[in-house]
């Protein structure tokens, strides 16, 4: 467990084995781990089920020697099992030797003693809140609570991943997912090697030269406005997994972090005009950040970046001639809104533009044959427009984890679009305790050939 954050890693078990009453809370205040105002703020923003999770998460933010100080408080308040979870040696103290006596706490604002059984007792208020019953999942108030920003209160809830029964606690991507000790396995990217080239000039993109291409990863996990856009804890796991995946696929990886809007746009101009693309087979561009709305990403200085206008346009045939006729794969890991998908089938109206044909069905006689300005683009979005995505602080986001799993196992013999269909099937297996789901989507812009990545194969022979 060296280097592992024990409070977050064991969050659910700590909550299950700790009696969080006024005795415990007063000790947190007395020892300086939390203030009375912070505790009240957490209680006001969360129901009784979420309250204990948020208490431990807030304690963990203190860093430093906080685990040791927390263990001492757990021992003093008789929470022996919880203490043992964080420190096996200290947790072996005989429970009979620990005396729990009711204590009163001091209101930091009024400096008056408040008895734990009084009406204004925090524990009393929590119990009162719990007696009201759970808010129905369909009510707007529940949805609003679930979308509360993690920097303000860090809401959590259990997740059961159907395929392997792992349990974690979650929030949407614009918040976080907190992993518990039940998480058994962290993804280790190992790409299966290909055994043969798939070659067909008419239907398969050429991929297999010495310079296979560049893969860019822009990861924004810290923001100037941490109230509205909290730190994306766990995003570094995605960066590591994607970097390992792309390198094993033979691509050169370039990582940039926490770019402002100006820095992002300048990077896009420089990168799209780089001469390296002329010798490359393809390009991958991945950006992971907060997403307040559909087709919009957030820069580190909390300004909007439009996916189509600011990013995709930079790589069309007009602005990036070096990648003309070559596949361009875009990955956007971000929310596209605040809605939660509880498994209700999403149906939207489809409007097909009516195609235009000349009366003769032929091109104008003087029209030269041209390539479209926009082509060879495959764009994958972590979630559907309007909906949240989910992130695990230990294992990374659902979408990137699924993407890496599929590509490392099937790139050897499966085309990219077919693998994205596999990603969809894998994501279907993820489900929260309340039945919340995540569906991703991909779209193509004149991506008219198959793309095989041929991992591990030497440069293909010339025909």
N, C-alpha and C positions, 0 to 999 in steps of 0.2 A: 504493500500500500504506500510505498515511499512516493512522496510527491503528490499523492491524491488528497484532494480536499475532503476530509472525513465528514464534515457536517453536511455538505451537499450530497456526497456519495451515499450517506446513510440517512438521508432526510426522512423518508417515510418510516423507517425503523425507529428513529429518534422520536418522532411524533407519536408513534404507537406506544412507546415505552416511557413517556414523560407525562407526569400529571402537571398540566400547565394551569395552576390556580394562582391566587393572589400571593401565596407563600413564595412560589417560584418567581413570579413577576416582580415582587418586591425585592428579592435577592438580586435580580438582574439590574434593578435600579440602584440598589445599595452598592453593588460592586462596579457600577459604571459601565455595564455592557450595553444597556439601553436606557433612555430617559423616559420619564412618565409620558411626556408629550408624544414621543415616537410610538409608544405602546398604544396610546389612545388613538393616534392617527391610523395605525394598522387595524385596530378594532373597528373603527368607524367605516373603513373601506372594505371590510371582509366579513363574511358570515362565520359562524362558529367552527365550521369544518375547515375553512381556509386559514383561520386565525393562527393556529399553532405552526403551520408551515411557514407563514410569513414571519413569525417571531424568530424562528431559527435562521431563515434566510437573511433577515436584518442583522442578526448577531454575526453571521458569517461575513458580512460586508466589512466588519471591523478589521479583519485580517490579523497579522502578527501572532501573538500568543493567545488569541481568543479561545482556541480549543481547550487549552489548559485551564483557563479561567472558567470556562463553561463546565468542564468536568468537576471542578471544585464546587460549583453551585449545584450541580446535579447531585453530588454526594451529600451536600449539606441539606438538601431538600428531600432526600430519601429516594431519588430516582436512580437506583443502583444499576439497573440493567442499561439505562441510557448512558450512564457514565462508563460502563464497561465497553460499550460500543466504541466510544472515542478513545478510551485508554484501558487496556486490559488489566494493567497492574493496579491502577487506582480503583478500578471497578470491582476488585475482589474484596473490598472492605465488607466486614460483617454487617448485614442489614440491621441486626439487633442493636448495634452500637450507635446507629444513627437515629437521633431523636428528632422527630418533626413536631415543632410547636407552632401554633398559629401565631402569625406576626401581623402587625399593622404596617402600612406603608405611608410614606410622607408624600403629600401632594406637592410637587415641585413649584407649583404656581402660588398656592395659598399657604404653604408651610404648616399645614394642619394634619394631625393624625387622623387616618381614616380606617375604621374597623373593616375587616374583610367581609363581615356579614352585613354591612350597611347597604342601603339601596344604591349608593353611588359606587359601590365596589365594582371594579372592572370584571371580576369573575362573575358577580351577580348579573352585570349587564350582558355578559357573554351567554350565560344560561338563559336569560330572558330572550335573547336573540335566537337561541337554538330552539326554544319552545314554539316559536312562530312557524316552524317547519321549513322544509326546503322550498325554495322558490322554484316554480315550475320552469322546466327547461325552455319552454316556448315563450316565456314572458320576456319582454324587452329589458326589464331590470336585470335578469340573469345574464343576458347577452352583454349588457353594458359592464356588469361586474367582471365577466370573463375577459373582456377586452381592456381591463384596467392596466395601465402601464406598469411594467415591472419596477421601474425606478421609484414608483410611488408606493406600491404595495405588494408586488410579486404574488399573483394568484397562482395556485397550483391545483392539480387534479390528477387522479391516477389514469394511467394508460395501460391497456392490455394489448400487446401486439400478438395478433391471433396465431401467427405461424410458429412462434416460439415461446409464447406466454411470458415474455419479459414484462416487468412492471416498472414504470417510471411515473414521475409526476410532470404535468405539462402546462404550458401556456402557449398561445399562438406565437408565430415567428416574431411578431413585434413585441413579444415578451421573451419567454424562454421555456425550455423543458428541463426539469430537474430529474436527474437519474438517481435511483436508489441502489442499495447494495445488491438488489436482485438482478441488475444488469450483468449478464454473464459474459458477454463477448463484445469486444470492440473490434470493428472491422480492420483487418489488415489486408491492404490491397496487394494482390498477387495475380497478375494478368496471365491467363493461359496462353501459351504460344501457338501461333498458327502453324499449319503444316503445308499449306498450298496457297498460291495466289489465285484470286478470282479476277479474271481479265475478260472484258468485253467492251470495246471502245464505244459501242453504241449505247450500252445500258449500265455500265459501271464506271464510276469516276476512277481516274488513274491515281493510285496511291501506293507508293513503294519505292520512291527514290531515296537518295542519300539525305536530302533535306525534306523531311516529311511535313514540316511546318511549325508554326508558333502556336502556343497555347497561353493565353493571358488570363490571369485570375486577379480580379479587383475585389478586395474584401474590405468593406467598411464595417467595423464593429464598434467604433467609438465616435460619438457625435457631440457637436458643440452644445446642443440642447438635449441634455440627458434626461430631462423630464418627459418630453414627448417622444424622444428616440433613445431609449436606454441601451446600454452596452449589450451587444449580441454575443453573450457568453456561449461558448461552444462552437463558434464559427471557425475557429482555428482548426478544429477537427476536419471540417469540410475542406479547408485549404490544404491540409496535409494529404487527405485522401485523394483530392483531385490532382494535386501535384504528383503524387506517386503514380496515379493512374496514367496521366498524360506522358510522364517520362517513360513508363514501361511500354507505352504505345509508340515510342520513338519520337515524340514531339519535344521541342525546346520550350521550357516553361518560364514564364515571366510573371512575377507576383508583385502587385502593388497594393498598398493598404492605406485606408483612411484618406482618400483623395477628396479635396474640395471640388465643387462643380467646375471651377476654372481649371484646376489641375486635371480633372477627368477629361474635359473637352480638349485641352492641349495635348494630353496623352493620346486621345483618339486621333487627332490630326497627325501627330508624329508617327504613330504606329501604323495607321492605314496607308501612309505614304512611304513607309519603309521599303527599301529595295529588296529586303529579304524575301518578300512575298513572291517576287518574280521567279525564284528558284524553288519555292515551296509547293507541296502538293495540296495543302489545305490550311485553314486557320480555325482555331477555337477561341471564343471569347466568352468568359464567364464573369458575371458580376453578382456579388452577394451583398445585400444591404437591407435596410428597411424599405417597404413599399407602401406608401399611404393610400394609393389608389391604382386602378388598372392602368397599365402601360406607363407607370411612373416609378422611378427609383429615387432614393434620397442620397445625396452626397454627404461627406463627413461634416460639412458646414450647414447641413440641413436645408439644402436647396434642391428643387426638383430637377430630375434628369429624364427627359422623354425618351423612351426606348426607341421609337421609330425615328424621330427627327434627329436626336443627338447621337445615337449609337448605330442603328442599322444603316442609316443613310451614309454614314462614314465609310461603309464597306461595299457600297453598290459599285457597279462597273465604272461609273463616272468618277467617283472619288477614290477608288482603290483599284486601278487597272491591273496591278500586280496579281490580284486574285480573280481576275476575270476568267470565267469558265471553271473555277475551282470551288470545291465545297467549303462552306463557311457555317460552322456550328456555333450557335449562341445559346448560352445557358443563363437563365435569370432566376436566382434564388432570392425571392422576396415575397412578401404578402402583396396582394393586389386589392386590398380592401379590408374590412373588419368583420365580414360575415363568417359564421361558422357553419360548415356543412355537416348536418346530423344525419346524413344518409338519404335525405329526400332527393328523389331524382330531379336533376336540374334540366329544365326544358326552356330553350330560348327560341325566339323567332329567327328563322333564317331567311335572308333576302339575297337572292342571286341576281347579280347584274345581268341584264339582257345583253347577249353578245351582239356586236355589230358586224354585219357582213355587207360588202358591196353588192350591188344587184347582180353582178356577174360572178361573185364569189372569188374574184382574182384581185391581186394587189394592183395598185396604180402602176402603170407601165414604167414610170420614171423613178419608182421607189427602190432605193438600193436595199439589199439584204442586210439587216442589222441584228445584233443581239439585244435583248431587253436590257434596260438599265439596271433592273433588279432581278437577280436570279441566283441560283445555287445556294440559297440560304435555308437553313433548318434551325428553327427557333424553339427552344424548350422553356416553358414557364413552370415554376415550382407548384403553382396553384392556379385555379380558375379566376377569371376577372371578378373582383368584388370579395374574394375569400382570403382567409388567413392561411398560412402554412405553419408547420410545427418544427421546433428545434430542440434537440437534446444537448444539455451542457457537456455531456461526456461523449456521446456518439455522433453528434452533429445533426443536421436536418434530415427528416425522413426522405426527402426527395434526393438529396445528394448522396446519402447512404445507399439508397436503392439504385440510383444511376451507376455508382461505382461498382456495386455488387454485380449488376447485370453486365456492364462493359468488361469487367475483369474476367468474367466467366464465359462470355459468349463472343467477344470481339474476334476470337480465333476463326470463327466460321459463320458469323451472322452479320447482316448489313445493319447500319446504324438505325435506320427507321424501324426495322423489325425489333431491334433491341429496345427502342423507346416504347414499343408496344409491350414488351416484357416488363419494362419499368412500371407501366400503368397497372399491369396485373400484380406486380409485387406491392405497389402502394395500396392496392385494394385490400390487402391483408392487414394494414395498419388501422387500428381503431382505438379510440379512447374509451374509458369506462362508461362514459355517457353516450357512446355511439358516434362521436364526432369523427369525421373522415377527412381525407385530403385527396383531391383529384388533381393531377397535373395535366397540362395540355402542351401539345407542340403544333406548330404550324410550319408550312413550307412556302417558300417563294421561288417558284420555278426550280425546285430541287428535283430534277427529272431523272436522275440516275441513282443507282444503288451505291452506297459507300461502304467498302470493306476496309478495316483498319490494319489487317495483316500484321498483328503484333509478333515481334521476334524474328521476322523473316528478313533475310538480307535484301539489299536493293534488287528489285526485280530485273530480270534480263531484258535487254532491248529486243523488240520484235523485228 
